[in-house]
Amino acid sequence: MEVFFKKRKKLNKVLIGVFSLLIFILLLNVFQGEVKNFFFLMSASFQKFFWQKGNNISDSFDSFIKMKSLKKEVDELKSKNQGLLAEIATLRELKKENKILREALEIGLQKDFKLLSAQVIGKDVPQDFLLIDRGVEDEVSENMPVITQQKVLLGKISEVYKNFSKVMLISNKKSTFDAEIQGKDISGIVKGEGNFKIILDLIPRDEEVSQGDIIISSSLGGIFPPGILVGQIERAEKNDIEPFQEIEIIPAFDITEINTLFLITSSR
């Protein structure tokens, strides 16, 4: 009898479990929408959080791509701008050279001489030398006279290389040439003193010279063509002991402003 009640009790538990399961399944089907809504409600805030983070990451990635593209465009514009600046600089130099050539033509240099223009690429101030961009390939040779576009005497070619040459200025200590005082029958020798200084030597003390007198090259020496402007007398002193006057000359050129010059290849 006791065994019968135990089996019955066990069977009742099974029936109750099955019945409860059936009721749960029935309720799940009936209230399926409400259950899903509950879970969606609970997860909505989490989904929103991760969605926004995902959007932020996507926006940041897009911004990075755009910034990289923008940097590339800026670099390209900088490169183009530098190219334009280089072209402008070249055009300005050409304009400057053309102006200098026009000035040379206006004072008749081309009528008097066959000229070769050159650009100064270096200045040895302590030694009174210039370095120019013409050489053997341009048929430059030693002792060619060098002048400015204003027909001012600078010096002569002293050394020639393949693509450049050295110009010894008339103020160099090794420079000497014959000259005369314009408008007066007085001749002497111009000597370089260094540091862009020159003197007029071998002028007898009884000759009348004055401050401001113009000195030009003479044909006696054969190095420079006659009549090229050298400078002006700045100071002339006499004494009873020396047979010659002591005369200082201010060169007619300004070394700081010399960029283009002319080589006299021959006289016309």
Beta strands, then each sheet from edge to edge (+ up, - down):
strand 1: 113-124
strand 2: 129-132
strand 3: 145-147
strand 4: 153-160
strand 5: 165-169
strand 6: 176-181
strand 7: 186-194
strand 8: 197-201
strand 9: 214-217
strand 10: 229-237
strand 11: 246-251
strand 12: 260-267
sheet 1: 1+ 2- 5+ 4- 3+ 12- 1+
sheet 2: 6+ 7- 8+ 11- 10+ 9- 6+
end
